[in-house]
Amino acid sequence: MRESFPALIRTSAGRIPRSFGPSLHALREELAVPTLGGGVVATRLCEVLFVQARRAHISDRSWAD
């Protein structure tokens, strides 16, 4: 499955969910000041951003699966 991932994920601005910006902001906040559990939160936010980017990439390709 990893081989199917593109080297760079590109999508149109209209495909990015509204939650992408706040998720990115939350990640920046977690990384700016080290806090207890911050690494776990940062990891999960990265996972959320990755899934959102993949969804946008796939929907731009008109794939249904």
N, C-alpha and C positions, 0 to 999 in steps of 0.2 A: 504494500500500500504506500509506503514512503516513497517508492520510486515514481509514483504517479503525481507527487507533489511538484509543482513548478518551482524553479529556483527563486522566482520572484512572483508574488501574488499581486496582480493589478486588477482594479475594478473601477467602475464609474462612481462618481460621488453620490449619485442617486441610489446606489445599491447599499451604501453603508448605513447600518441601523443607527438611530438616534442615540442609542446607549454606548456606541463606540467611543465617542468623545469623553463622556463621563468616566468610562472604564479606563481610558488612557490617562485621564487626570488623576484618578484614584491610584493608578500604578505609579505615576510620578510622585505623588504624595507619600506612598509607602517607601519608595526608594530614597526620598529626600532626607528622612529622619529615621534612623534605625530604632525600631521598637520591638518589644516582645511579640513574637509571632509574625512579624513583618515579612519574613521570608516566605512563610506559608501563604500569606495573603497575596504577596507579589506573584508567586507561582500560579495561584488560581486565577488571578487577573490576566496573566499572560495566556493561560489556557482559554479564558473567555475571549480575549482579543483574537487568538488564533482561530477559534471556531467561527467567530463572526467574519473574519477575513476569508476563511474557506467558503463559508456560505455565500458571501458576496461574489467570490470568484466563480463558484459553481453556477450561481444564478445568472451571471453574465454570460456563461457558456450555454445557457438554456438546457442544462441537464436537469432531469427530473429525479435523479436518485442521489 
